Amino acid sequence: MQIALIADTFPPLRTSGAVQLRDLSREFARQGHTVSVLLPAPDLLSSWKIEEFDGTKVVRLKAPKTKDINYLRRTVAELAMPFFMWWNYRKSPLANTRWDGVVWYAPSIFHGPIVSALKKSSSCKSYLIIRDIFPEWAVDMGLMGRGLPYRFFKVVAQYQYSVADVIGVQTPGNKRYFEHWVKKPQRSLEVLQNWLDIPTQNRCPIRVADSALAGRKVFVYAGNMGIAQGMDILLELAQELLYRLDVGFLFVGRGSEVNRLKARASEQRLDNVVFFDEIDPDEIPDLYAQCDVGIVALDPRHKSHNIPGKFLTYMQSGIPVLANINAGNDLGVLVREKRVGQVCESNQLDELKELTEKLLDQIATDTDISLRCKQLFEQEFAVHKVVKQIIKGLSVNTISS
């Protein structure tokens, strides 16, 4: 199939979304499909730029800047982004391409207009991959009320949904957000698991043996450290475990909360905690090979279900997980059923500490836990299964109006 894959992130960016889209585009190509990744590019001097990337075309289209600016400017820029992308796409060599399917990735919620235009010009179906449900999660987190901004973003999101023929959500629990949408004819709603490809295994510059955590059982967190993660309880856990000289906590990444968390760890003299800056995704396997447990953290105010990309990387590397997540999250059921770690849903320090010590005992005695982690990854999160599922969704003959 000739596939247009639309997103707002891709390498050389190192976000989890960029890694996922890199892996998805590679697998489409491996399975014999022709893929063009369409991206907004605010720094382009020309209207468009086409690059080759691992068997796919990356089409960068000039559009307004949407990152690292204030919220009002960002909202206006994101609203304009798909129209700029479409205008500049029409100037590119791909302008007359007949697509067999359009796939797009949310976030962002603003791609609806360009998806609609591509669908109409090619009379093809579209598949929306939803990884977070905005603006609902922002309301859950207390970042937004249900006033005018919420209603505006809700309209944008609803338009995006109306353009989709198939929507793939992360977990069964997230289907409830689309109960009304799926009632209309010729629409399909399904669970599309998160995914990862087998990474290139580059040497990681972080050497645990040369750090303050040398010789300890290391709990690692690698990824974004922002408000949505609710990571303060992890520093409280580290403080509670200071007496255990065999345990340490390694935090690797970036985010709005990093500097505050570093300062707090320093003030509390947490000598069992070490921070490092973000590393290349292909260095992650070597980092995890030096660690014993992966940490998943989600703010307890979340109401939607989320299986973060970092959970997949832990499973792929064969290390069990310690998860502090919102109550009722489908991730908790998965971890318990597959026996690949311990999950706290109460956000209570006493329980999290108890589960941490239970997990330490488990990894010391359960010789099969690493194998179960790897088996879970292959069964549920391998990228080749995801591509086949998307192609199947696009291949049904019915097309929504």
N, C-alpha and C positions, 0 to 999 in steps of 0.2 A: 504493500500500500504506500501511497504518497501521503506523508503525514506532516502537518504543520503543528509544531509544538510551541506554545506561547507561554512565556513566563517573564518575570522581572529580575531573575537572578540566575547566574551561570558562572562557571569559572572564567576568569581567575579569582572571582570571589570565593570565600571559604565557608560561607554559611551552609547550614545543613540542607537548605533548599537547593543551593547551587550544586552540592554534591549529589543530591537525589536526581536532579535534572541531568547532570552529567552522566550518571549511571543509566538513567532511563534512555537517553538518546543513544548511548553506546549499544544498549541491548536491542533497541529497535533496529539499528543497523546490522547487528549480528544476526538477527532473525530475518534479514533480507528486505527490510523496509527502507524506503527513502525518506529521510527525516530532515526537515529544516527547522531550526530553533529560532524563533522570532523574539527579539529582546529590545526594550527601550535602551537608548544609549545617549545620555545627555551631553557627553563630552565629544561627540563626533563633530567634525568640521563639515563633513558632507552629509547628504540626506540618508545614505545607507552605506554599509560595509559588510562584505561577505567573507567569512573565514571558513577554513576546513578544520574540523575537530573530530578525530577518531571516527571517520566514516560518515559524518554528518555535516550539513551546512549550518553555520551560525550566522544569522542575518541580524546585524545590529542596526536599528532604525533610530534616527535622531528624534529625541523627545525631551520634554522639560525635565529638569532635575527634581527628583522626589526624595532624595536622601539628605540627611544632615541639614535640614532647614526647618523653620518653625511650622507648627501644625496647620495653620491657615494656608500658608504658601504650599505646603505639601499636599493638602487636600485639593486645592485648585489645580496643582500640577498633575496629580494623579487622575483627576477628572478629565484633563486635557490629553493625557498620555496616549490612550488608545486611538484618538483621532489623529494625533501627530504620527503615530506608528502607521496607521492606515494610509495617510497621505504620502508618507515617504516609502512605504511598501509599494505603492502604485508607481513610484519612480524607479524601482529596482528591477533587475532582470527576472525576478520571480513574479512580476505583476500578473502575468497571464497563466500562471500555473493552475492546473485543475487538481485540487486536493481531494483525496479519498476520505479524509477525516481530519478534524481539528481537535487537538488535545490542549487543554490549558490547566494551569496550576494556580491555586489560590491558597495563600495570599499571592498576589493582590486581588481585591474584589472588583477592580476597575477595567478588566479586559473585555467585558461583555460586548462593547461596540465593535471592536476589531474582529472578535470571534463571529459575531453576527454577519459582518460584511464578508468574511471569508466563506462562511457557510453558504450564503446566498449566491456568491459568485461561482461556487463549485457544486452547489446542490448536494452537499455532503452532510454527514452527521458530526456531532461534537461530543466530547467527553470531558467533563469537568472533574478534576482531581482536587478535592477539598482537604487541606491539612489542618486548618483551624477555622472556626466558625465565627467570623467577625460580622457585626459588632457585638455579638452576644457575649463573647469571652471578656471583652473590655468592660461590659456592664457587670459581669460576675466579679471582676477584679476591683470594682469600685473606681475604675479609671474614667467612666462615663456614666451619666444618668440616662434616663429614657426621654430626654428632652429633644430639642431640635436637631443637634448633631447626630444623636442616635437614629432619629427618624430618617435623616438624610442618608446615612450610611446603610440603613436597612433597605431603603429604596434602591440604592446602587446594587446591593447584594441580591435583592430579589430580581432585579433586571438580569444580573449575571445568571441566576438560576434559570430564568425563563428562556435563555438562549441554549441551555444544555439539553441534549437528548438523553445522556446518561450522566449521573453523578456518582462518583466513587468516594465514600467517606471512610475514615480510618478504622472505625470500630462499629459493631452492631448498635451500641448505645447512642451513637450520633444520628442514627436513622430517624429518631423522633423529631428532629428539627425539620425534616422534609416530608412529614406525613401528608401535608396539604399539597405540596408540589407534586408528589408522585401519583396523586389521584387523577391527574389529567392524562388523557390517552397518549400513547406513543412515548412514554417516558419510562426510564428504568433507573432504579436506585439500588446500589449494591455496596458491599464492603470491599474496598480496595486497600489491602494492607500496605503499610509503609514498606520500603524496599531499600536494598543496598546491593551493589555489585561487589565482586571480590576486589579489594583495593590493591594498588601497587604498594608493596611493603618497603618503604624507605626507612632508613635509620632515623630515629627520633633524637633530636639534640638533648632532650631531657633524659638524664641518667639518674634513676632513683638511687642507685648504689653510691652516687657521689653527692647526694643531698642529705638533709637532716633526717630523712625518712629511711635511710639505709638500714636494712635488717628487719624492718617492720612489715606487718601485714598492711598493705596499702589499699585504702578505699579511694578510688579515683572518680572525679567528675570532670568531664571534658565537654565544653560547649558554652552556650550563652548563659550568662549570669545576669538576669534581669529581674524585674518585678514579678513576672509570671512564674518564676521558679521558686520563690519563697525560700531562699537558702539560709536565712538566719538560724533556723533550727539545726542546720548542719554544723555551724560553729558552736552552738550550744551543746551538741552531741560531742564534738571534739573536746570541749571543756570538761564534760562529764567523764571522758575517757582518758584524761591526762595521766591518770594513775597507771594506765596500761602502756608500758613502754614498748610493747610489741605491736602497737596499732598506730597508723598515721593516716592523714587525709591530704590528698593531692588535688588541687583545683587548677584546671588548665582552660583558658579561654578568655573571652572578652564579654563586655556587656555593661549596662548602665549601673550595675551594683558592684562591680569589681573593686573599685577604689574604696568604697565604703566598707566592704567585707574585709579587704586587706587591712584597713585601718583598725577595724574592730579586732581582728585576730592579733594584731600587734599590741593593741592596748591591753588585751587579756592575756598576753604572753603565751599564746598557744604554740608551743614548740613542736607540737605534733601536726601542724598545718603548714603546707607549703603552696604558694601560688606561682604559676608560670603563665606567660602570655600564650595566645592562640598559636597552634602549630598547623602545619599542612595536613589535610585529611589523610594523605597517603602515609603519614608518619604515625597515625593513630594505632595501627596494629602493633608496632614496636613499643609504643608507650604502654599499651595494655598488657603486653607480654611481661612487663615488669611489675604489674599490679595484681591484686587478688580479688577485688570486688569493685563493681561499677555502681555509681550512685545515680538514681533518677530522683529529681525534685520537682514537684509541681505545687504551686500555691494552693492551699486547701479551699480557697474561694471559687476555684474553677468548678463549673457544673457540666461542661462538655467532657467528652472522653478523648484521651490523647495517648498514643503510643509513640513517645519521642524517638527521633532518629538515633539518639545516643544509646537507647535500649537495644536497638538492632546491632549497633557496633559492639556492645558488650557480649551479646549472644554470639555474634559472628566470631569473636575472639575467644569464646569459651569461658568467660568469667561471669559468675553469678551476680545478681543485682540486689542492692538495698534500695528500696523505693519508699519515699515519703510523698504521698499523692492525695488528691481529693477523694473523699469517700464515694464509693460506688463506681469508680473508674474501672472500665473493662480491663485495664492493664493489671489490676490487682488479681482478678480472676485468672488471667493468663499465667501470671507468675506462680500462683499457688497451684493451679492445676498441673502445670508442667514441672513444678518443683525446681525452679531455677533461681530461687532467692527468697527474700523476706520482704513483706509489704506492710507499711504502716499507713492507715487511712484516718487516724484520729488526730494527727499532727500534735501528739502529746510526747514530750521529751522522754518520759519514763518508759513508755511503750517502745519508742524508737530505739532507746538504749538497750532494752531487753531483747529486741529483735536483732540488733547488731551483734550482741554477744551470742545469741543463738546461731546466727549465720557464721560467726567465727568458729564455733564448735562444729557446725555442719561442714564447712570447707576443710576442716582438719580430719574428718572421718568419712565423708561421702566421696568416694573416689570417682563416682560416675557423674557428678554434678556438671563438670565441664563438658562432658559428652552430651548431656541433655541440653545444655545451652546451645551447642552447635547444631544439634538435631532440630531444635525449635526454629533456629534461624533458617535452616534449609527447607523445613516444612512450610513455613509461613511467610518468610520475608525475602526469599530469593528473587532477584529482579526479573529473571526469565519468566516466572509465573505471572508477574504483574503485567508484562508486555502482552502476553497471550490473552490475558483477561481484557485488557483495553482493546486489543484488536477484535476480539469477539464482540465487545459492546458496540464497536463502530461498524461491524459487518452485518448487523441485522438490517434488513431492507427498509423497515419503516423509518420515515423521517418526520420529525415534528415540525409543525408550521412555525 
